Amino acid sequence: MTLRKAVYYTLGCKLNFAETSTIAEKLASQGIVAAKRGEQADIVIVNTCSVTDLADRKCRQIIRRYVKMHPGALVVVTGCYAQLKPGSVGKIEGVDLVLGANEKMKLPDYLERLGEGRPEEHTTWHGEIKEFDYSCSRGERTRYFLKVQDGCDYFCSYCTIPFARGRSRNGEIAKLVDEARQVAEAGGKEIVLTGVNVGDFGKTTGETFFDLVKALDGVDGIERFRISSIEPNLLTDEIIDFVARSRRFMPHFHLPLQAGSDEVLRLMRRRYDTALFRSKVQHIKEVIPDAFIGVDVIAGARGETDELFDSSYDFISSLDVSQLHVFPYSERPGTAALRIDHVVPKEVRHQRCNKLIELSDSKLLDFYAKHVGRRAKVLLEHSKQVGVMNGFTDNYIKVEVATSDMLDNRIVEVSLDRLDRTSHHMLATIVDEKP
C-alpha cells in the first residue's frame, strides 16, 4: 500500500499535541504529507487520552468516525488509551496498528514492517518506558508547545498516568534551549513548557527545573514563556521569585490542588497539604500581585464525604486564585483509589462540579474586573470572526480587539476597556503596536 496523505486527530493534553506534531514531521520527511480538508487519507493517526472513562469513550468514538471517513486507510492508534488498553483498541473494526508510549515515535519503522491480517499491538510495560522523545509543535494559534519532561513517579491513588506514560524523565537543557532558539528563528514569540510533571525535571540528567527556566530565559527572540502546570510542592520560592523579575516568563501559574481537604489529599496520595498550597498562592501574590493562578480540582473523589467537600469548597473559596479547572472523579481500572470506601454517586459528583464551576466563574470575573481601564501587552492571534482578533495578556486575560488579520502573531499594547461577562473576555482597543 502506497502512503502519501495522512490525517491526524489528537485528544487530551498539550503534550499529546506536541507529540502528534513530531510524528507528522517524521512522516513528512518520508513523503507522507497532511491531507487537506475533505481529502481522502491513506493513513489515519489517532493520538489518544485516557484521563477519565469519558476520555476513553470519546477515543473509541473518534477512532470509529475516522475509520468511516477514510475507508481503506491504514489506521494507527497511539497515546495513553492505546498504552493502557491495547487489546480493546485492537478490537475496534478498522484499526491496523496500536502503538504504546515507547513505540509512538517509532511509527515510521513499524509502518515499514507492518504485515497483513489482524491488527498489530506494540506496547512496553510502564516500568520500562524510559526513553525521552523531543517534541515541539506550534498550536492552532500562535503558541508553541515545548515538551521538556515526560512520565511520573508519583502514583497518586486516582491516576493512571504513570502506567500510561512511564517513569519520570526529561530532555537535556542544552537541547531544549536549542529547540527554543529554532522556534525564535521560525518567528515564534511564545512557548509553553509542557510535560506530565514538569517540576520533577532533572531525574535523568541531574539538572533542575529552575536550571531550565534560567537557561530558557536567556533565549533571544522568544517574548513569552509559560509554565503549563507544576505541582505545588515542586514550585519553589526561587522559581516564583525568578518569574517575578523575569521579562520572558509570564506571571501565570497553573497549580493542581485536586482537593481542599487534607483528609482527601491523604487518600489521593498527594505530596502536600492545604497549608503548603495556601503558602504558595500567598507567596505568588506577594511578589506578583497581578499574577493569574489557575487551579485543578477533582470533585467527588472516593472518600470525599459531604462534610469534607464543604470544607474543601470553603478552602478553595478563600484562596486568591483566578480560575478553577474542575473535573468529576472518574474510576480508573487498576488504581489504588478503588480500595477506598465511600463512593460518591455520579449525580453528586456532577452537582459538586457545578458548584465549583460557579465559584470559578465568580473568581475569574472578579480577577478580570480588577484590570478594567488598565493597559496591557497582548499577543494577537487570528480569529474565526472577520475583523476581530483575540489574544492573551501576559497574565492570561483573554482579550478581543477589532482589527485586521495583518497583526497575527504581533504583540500590541491595548487598553482594557470593558469586561464581557457573558463570554468571559475583555474588550480592548489597540493603543500601540510592537514590531
C-alpha positions in Angstrom: 0.0 0.0 0.0 1.4 3.4 -1.0 1.1 6.0 1.7 1.0 9.6 0.5 -1.5 11.5 2.7 -2.1 11.4 6.4 -4.8 12.8 8.7 -4.2 13.3 12.4 -6.5 13.6 15.4 -5.3 14.4 18.8 -7.2 14.0 22.1 -6.1 15.2 25.6 -3.3 17.3 26.8 -0.9 19.8 25.1 1.8 17.2 25.5 -0.1 14.9 23.1 -0.4 17.8 20.6 3.3 18.4 20.7 4.0 14.7 20.1 1.5 14.4 17.2 3.3 17.3 15.5 6.6 15.5 15.8 5.1 12.3 14.4 3.7 14.3 11.5 7.2 15.8 10.9 8.7 12.3 10.8 6.2 11.1 8.3 6.6 14.2 6.2 10.3 13.5 5.9 9.3 10.3 4.2 6.9 12.0 1.8 3.7 11.4 3.7 2.0 14.9 3.8 -1.0 16.0 5.8 -4.3 15.6 3.8 -6.2 18.8 3.2 -9.7 19.2 4.5 -12.1 17.0 2.5 -9.3 14.8 1.0 -9.2 11.1 1.5 -6.2 10.0 3.6 -4.1 6.8 3.1 -3.2 6.7 6.8 -5.1 7.9 9.9 -3.2 8.5 13.1 -5.3 9.0 16.3 -3.3 10.1 19.4 -5.5 9.2 22.4 -6.1 10.2 26.0 -7.3 8.1 28.9 -7.5 10.5 31.9 -11.2 9.6 32.5 -13.7 7.0 31.4 -15.3 9.7 29.3 -12.0 10.2 27.5 -11.9 6.5 26.8 -15.4 6.6 25.2 -14.5 9.7 23.2 -11.4 7.9 21.9 -13.5 5.0 20.7 -16.0 7.3 19.0 -13.2 9.2 17.2 -11.5 6.1 16.0 -14.7 4.7 14.6 -15.6 8.0 13.0 -12.3 8.3 11.2 -12.4 4.7 10.0 -15.7 5.6 8.3 -14.4 8.9 7.0 -11.4 7.3 5.3 -12.4 3.9 4.1 -9.4 1.7 3.2 -6.9 3.9 5.0 -4.3 2.4 7.3 -5.5 3.3 10.9 -2.9 3.8 13.6 -3.9 4.4 17.3 -1.4 5.6 19.8 -1.3 7.6 23.1 -2.4 6.8 26.6 -5.5 4.8 25.8 -3.5 2.7 23.4 -0.9 2.1 26.1 -3.3 1.2 28.8 -5.8 -0.9 26.8 -4.2 -2.1 23.6 -6.4 -5.2 23.3 -9.6 -3.1 23.5 -8.3 -0.7 20.8 -7.1 -3.5 18.6 -10.6 -5.0 18.6 -12.1 -1.8 17.1 -13.0 -2.6 13.5 -10.7 -0.9 11.0 -7.7 -0.5 13.4 -4.5 -1.8 11.9 -1.7 -0.8 14.3 -1.7 0.0 18.1 1.4 1.7 19.5 2.2 2.4 23.1 4.1 5.2 24.8 7.5 3.8 24.0 6.6 3.0 20.4 4.7 6.0 19.1 7.8 7.9 17.9 9.0 4.9 16.0 5.8 4.8 13.9 7.7 5.0 10.5 9.7 1.9 11.4 6.5 0.0 12.3 4.9 1.0 9.1 7.7 -0.4 7.1 7.3 -3.9 8.6 3.6 -3.9 9.1 2.2 -7.2 8.0 -1.2 -8.3 6.7 -4.1 -9.6 8.7 -5.1 -8.9 12.3 -4.1 -5.7 14.0 -0.6 -5.4 15.4 -0.2 -4.2 19.0 3.1 -3.0 20.3 3.4 -1.7 23.9 6.0 -1.7 26.6 5.4 -2.3 30.3 5.2 1.1 32.1 8.2 0.4 34.3 10.4 0.1 31.2 9.1 3.3 29.5 12.3 5.4 30.0 13.0 7.0 26.6 12.5 10.7 26.2 11.4 11.9 22.8 11.9 15.6 22.0 8.8 17.3 20.7 8.0 20.9 19.9 4.9 22.0 18.0 3.1 25.1 17.0 -0.5 25.1 18.3 -3.6 26.1 16.4 -2.8 29.7 17.0 0.4 31.4 17.9 1.9 29.5 20.8 4.5 26.7 20.6 4.4 23.8 22.9 7.9 22.5 24.0 8.0 19.1 25.7 10.5 19.3 28.5 9.6 16.3 30.6 7.5 13.1 30.4 6.2 10.4 32.8 5.5 10.5 36.5 6.8 8.7 39.6 4.1 9.9 42.0 1.4 7.2 41.6 -1.4 9.2 43.1 -4.2 6.9 44.1 -6.7 8.0 41.4 -4.4 8.4 38.5 -3.3 6.1 35.6 -0.7 8.5 34.1 2.4 6.6 35.5 1.0 3.5 33.8 0.3 5.3 30.6 3.4 7.5 30.4 6.0 5.6 32.3 8.8 6.8 34.6 9.7 10.5 35.0 12.3 11.5 32.5 13.4 14.7 30.7 15.4 16.2 27.9 18.7 17.9 28.3 18.7 21.6 28.9 21.2 22.3 26.1 19.0 20.6 23.5 15.8 22.2 24.8 17.4 25.6 24.6 18.4 24.8 21.1 14.7 23.9 20.2 13.6 27.2 21.7 16.1 29.1 19.5 14.7 27.3 16.5 11.2 28.5 17.4 12.6 32.0 17.6 14.2 31.7 14.2 10.8 30.5 12.8 9.2 33.6 14.2 7.6 32.1 17.3 7.1 34.5 20.2 5.5 32.4 22.9 6.5 28.9 24.2 4.5 26.8 26.7 6.6 24.3 28.7 4.8 21.0 28.7 5.2 17.7 30.5 3.5 15.3 32.8 5.2 16.5 35.9 7.5 19.4 34.8 8.7 20.3 38.3 10.2 16.8 38.5 12.6 17.8 35.7 16.1 16.5 36.1 15.5 12.9 37.0 17.5 11.7 34.0 20.1 14.5 33.6 20.9 15.6 37.1 19.6 19.1 36.3 16.7 21.0 37.8 13.6 22.7 36.5 15.0 26.0 37.9 18.1 25.5 35.8 15.9 25.0 32.8 13.9 28.2 33.5 17.0 30.2 33.9 18.6 28.9 30.7 15.4 29.5 28.6 15.1 33.0 30.0 18.2 33.9 28.0 16.9 32.8 24.6 16.7 35.9 22.5 13.6 36.3 20.2 11.2 34.5 22.5 9.0 37.1 24.1 7.0 34.8 26.4 7.4 31.6 28.2 4.6 30.0 30.2 4.8 27.0 32.6 1.9 24.8 31.8 1.3 23.1 35.1 3.5 22.4 38.1 3.0 20.5 41.4 2.7 22.9 44.3 5.4 21.0 46.3 7.8 21.4 43.3 7.1 25.1 42.7 9.9 26.6 44.8 10.0 30.1 46.1 13.2 30.7 44.0 11.2 29.9 40.8 8.3 32.2 41.9 10.8 35.0 42.7 12.6 34.5 39.4 9.3 34.7 37.4 8.6 37.9 39.3 11.7 39.6 37.9 11.9 37.9 34.5 10.9 39.7 31.4 10.2 36.5 29.5 8.5 34.2 32.0 4.9 35.3 32.3 3.1 35.9 35.6 0.9 32.9 35.1 0.8 29.8 37.2 -1.2 26.6 37.0 -1.3 24.5 40.2 -3.0 21.2 40.6 -4.8 21.2 44.0 -7.3 18.4 43.4 -8.9 18.8 46.8 -9.0 21.4 49.5 -9.2 18.9 52.3 -6.2 17.4 54.0 -8.0 14.1 54.5 -8.9 13.8 50.8 -5.4 14.8 49.8 -4.1 12.0 52.0 -6.4 9.5 50.4 -5.3 10.8 47.0 -1.7 10.3 48.0 -0.8 13.9 47.1 2.5 15.2 48.4 1.4 18.4 50.0 -1.3 19.7 52.4 -3.6 22.7 52.3 -1.2 24.7 54.4 1.6 24.3 51.8 -0.8 25.1 48.9 -2.0 28.3 50.6 1.6 29.4 51.3 2.4 29.0 47.6 -0.6 31.1 46.5 0.2 33.7 49.1 3.9 34.0 48.0 2.9 34.3 44.4 0.5 37.2 45.2 3.0 38.9 47.5 5.7 39.1 44.8 3.4 39.2 41.7 0.1 40.8 42.8 -1.5 40.6 39.3 -0.4 37.0 38.6 -3.0 34.7 37.1 -3.3 31.4 39.1 -5.3 28.5 37.7 -6.1 25.5 39.9 -7.1 22.0 39.1 -9.8 20.4 41.3 -11.4 16.9 41.3 -14.9 16.8 42.6 -16.4 13.7 44.2 -13.2 11.6 44.7 -13.6 8.4 46.7 -13.7 9.2 50.4 -15.0 12.8 49.9 -18.0 12.9 52.2 -20.4 15.9 52.2 -18.5 17.4 55.2 -15.1 17.0 53.5 -16.4 18.6 50.3 -17.8 21.5 52.2 -14.5 22.1 53.9 -12.7 21.8 50.6 -15.1 24.3 49.0 -14.5 26.7 51.8 -10.8 26.4 51.5 -10.8 27.0 47.7 -13.2 29.9 48.1 -10.7 31.5 50.5 -7.8 31.3 48.0 -6.8 34.3 45.9 -6.8 32.4 42.7 -8.1 33.3 39.3 -9.8 30.2 37.8 -10.6 26.6 38.6 -10.4 23.7 36.2 -12.9 21.3 37.5 -13.2 17.6 36.8 -15.6 14.9 38.2 -13.8 12.0 39.7 -13.6 9.0 37.4 -12.9 5.4 38.5 -9.8 4.2 36.6 -9.1 0.4 36.5 -6.0 -0.7 38.4 -5.8 2.4 40.7 -5.5 2.3 44.5 -8.4 4.6 44.9 -10.8 1.7 44.1 -10.0 0.3 47.5 -11.2 3.5 49.3 -14.6 3.2 51.0 -17.4 5.8 50.5 -18.2 6.0 46.8 -19.7 9.4 45.8 -22.7 8.9 43.5 -22.1 10.3 40.0 -25.0 12.7 40.2 -23.5 14.1 43.4 -20.1 14.4 41.7 -21.7 16.5 39.0 -23.6 18.6 41.5 -20.3 19.4 43.2 -18.7 20.1 39.8 -21.4 22.7 39.0 -20.9 24.4 42.4 -17.2 24.6 41.8 -17.6 25.9 38.3 -19.9 28.7 39.6 -17.2 29.6 42.1 -14.6 29.6 39.3 -16.7 31.9 37.1 -17.0 34.3 40.0 -13.3 34.3 40.7 -12.4 34.8 37.0 -14.8 37.7 36.5 -13.5 39.3 39.7 -9.9 38.9 38.5 -10.8 40.4 35.1 -12.8 43.3 36.6 -9.7 44.5 38.5 -8.0 45.2 35.2 -10.6 47.3 33.5 -9.2 50.6 32.4 -5.6 49.3 32.5 -3.1 48.9 29.6 -1.5 45.6 28.8 0.6 43.8 26.1 -1.3 41.2 24.1 0.0 38.6 21.6 -2.7 38.7 18.9 -3.8 35.6 17.1 -6.3 35.0 14.2 -10.0 34.6 14.9 -12.8 32.9 13.0 -14.7 36.2 13.2 -13.8 38.7 10.4 -12.3 41.9 11.7 -11.7 40.6 15.2 -8.6 39.2 16.8 -8.0 37.5 20.1 -5.1 37.1 22.4 -3.9 37.0 26.0 -2.2 39.5 28.2 1.0 38.4 30.0 -1.2 37.4 33.0 -3.5 35.4 30.8 -6.5 37.7 30.5 -8.3 36.8 27.2 -8.8 39.8 25.1 -10.8 40.7 21.9 -9.9 43.6 19.7 -11.4 44.9 16.5 -8.5 45.0 13.9 -7.2 43.4 10.7 -5.6 40.0 10.4 -2.4 41.8 9.5 -1.5 41.7 13.2 -1.4 37.9 13.6 1.5 36.9 15.9 2.2 40.5 16.8 2.4 41.9 20.3 0.4 45.1 20.8 -0.4 47.4 23.7 -4.1 47.7 24.4 -6.4 49.5 26.7 -8.6 47.0 28.6 -11.9 48.8 28.1 -14.7 46.6 29.2 -15.5 43.2 30.7 -17.8 40.9 28.7 -19.3 38.9 31.5 -21.2 36.6 29.0 -18.1 35.3 27.1 -15.6 35.8 29.9 -13.2 38.0 28.0 -12.1 41.7 27.8 -13.0 44.0 25.0 -9.9 46.1 24.2 -8.6 48.9 22.0 -5.2 48.9 20.4 -3.0 51.7 21.8 0.3 50.8 20.2 1.9 48.1 18.1 5.2 46.4 18.8 7.1 45.2 15.7 
